[in-house]
Amino acid sequence: MKVCHEFKPIYDTNSKILILGSIPSVKSRQIGFYYMHPQNRFWKILQSLFNVNIGSINDKVTFLKDNNIALWDVLKSCQINNSDDSSIKDIEVNDINLILNNSQVTHVFTTGKKAYDLYQKYCYPKTGIEAINLPSTSGANCRISFDKLLEQYRIIKEYL
């Protein structure tokens, strides 16, 4: 199925780090925002890291901007079966420099191996910023416990 990314990137001139996924899941596309599948642990990880409660979509945007975190995805469009990153093909990438040229971002993090591989292949040659790969927060990535994810994601605070 052809999927076109419909969410705007979240960033402002004060953003210091950029977190990139591959492309929104089916559930996220239905709801209209990043990492919205109930089993995805992305927002729970950030809540634990920063010791906050993040409720609504507006709260999520405010939290990201208040903490100098930019959020987007590597892909602008692709063919994908449901939310299966391993099925991604026929890709078009987002212009990551849109954020880099209009913020203070100096470090890029990816949420999962597919986002990392896509970034390194298509974006790194244009950005010159090597990505730091973090594990996927997807519920499908059940081999990594919440505590292990939290430990891995702590690195982002070093760059804020």
N, C-alpha and C positions, 0 to 999 in steps of 0.2 A: 504494500500500500504506500502510495506517495504521501509524505508528510512534509508540510511546510511549517517552519517555526513561526509562531504567532506572538510570542511574548517579547516585549522590549527588554533590552539589557537593563540591569539595575546598577547604577553607578552615579557618582557625582565627581566634582573636581577634587574632592578630598580622598577618594578611594585609593587605598594603598596595595591591596591584594585583589586578585581576580580568581574566582572559583568558577570552573567550567565543567559542565556535564557534556554528554554527547548530544542528545535531543530529548525533549520532554516525553515522558511516558504517556500511555493512553489516558490514564487517570488524570495526570497533570494537564493534558490537553483538554479534557472534559471540564475540569475546574477552572482552567485558565491561569495557572501559576506553577512555578517550579516546585518539584519534589513533593507533590501532594498525594501520592498514593499512601494510604494509611499505614502500610508496612514499611515505607521508606523512613530511614532513621536520620536523614539530613537535619531536619529542624530540631529533633530531639538532641542530636549531638551538639548543635550550636547552643541550644538552651542550657545544656549541661556545662559546656565550655565557659559560657559567659554568666552562668547562674541567674538566668532570667526566664520568664514565661513569655512566649511569643505566640499570640493567638491568631488574629485575623491576617489576611493578606496585607492590608495596610500596615499592620504591626510588623510584619516580616520586612516590608520595604523600609520602614523607618529604622528597624533594628540594623539592617545591613548598612544603610547610609550612616547611621550614628556610629557604627563601628568600623567605618572605612573599608567595607567589603563590597566589591563589585561581583555581580553574578550574571552569568550568561551560559550559552552552550556553544560548542564548537560548530555544530551544523546548522545551516540555514534551511536545508531541505535534504531529503533522502528517501529511498525506498526502505521500508522496515516492516517486519511482521510483528504486529502488536507492539510490545515494548522490548523486543529481543535485540539487544545491541549486536549480537553476533550475526544477525540477518541484514545489517545495514549495507546498502550498496547505492550506486548512482547518487553520489553526494555532491552537495554544494556547501561550502563553508562560509561561516559568518566572517566579516571583516573585524577581527579582534582589535586591530589598530584604532578603530572607532573609540574604544574605551581607552586604550593606551595613550592616545594622543590628546585625550581630554580629561585626564586624571593623573594621579601620582602613582599609579600602579607600577611596581617594580618586580613583583613576583606573581607567578601564575600557578594555580593548583588545579588538578583535574580530579574528578570524582569517578574513578574507575579506569580500568586498563584501556577500554575502547576510546574513551575521551582523550586519554593520554596519547595513545597511538595516533589518533586523528590529528590532535594538536601538533604533535611532533612532526608529522609528515606534511601537513598542509599549512599550519600557522607559524610554527617556529622559524622557518626560513624567512618569513616576512616580519616577525616581531623581534627575533634575536633573543627572546627570553625563554630559557629552558624551563619546562614545566616540572613541577614536583607532583608525582603521582600519589594520590591518596586512594584507599580502597573505596569501592562502591558502597553507598549507604542503602542500596536497594534491599528490599526484603528477600529477593532472590539470592543475595549474597549471604546466606545464613551460616556459612562456614566461619565467618568472622563475628565474634561476639560484640555486643554493644560496648563493653569495657575496652576491648581491643581497638575498636573504631575510635572511641574517644581518645585513647592514648595516641593513635596515629594522627588524629586531627588537631591535637594540641599544638602542633608545629605552626599552624596559621597564626597563633597569637604572638609568636616570636617576630612576625613581620608587620604587626599592626602598631 
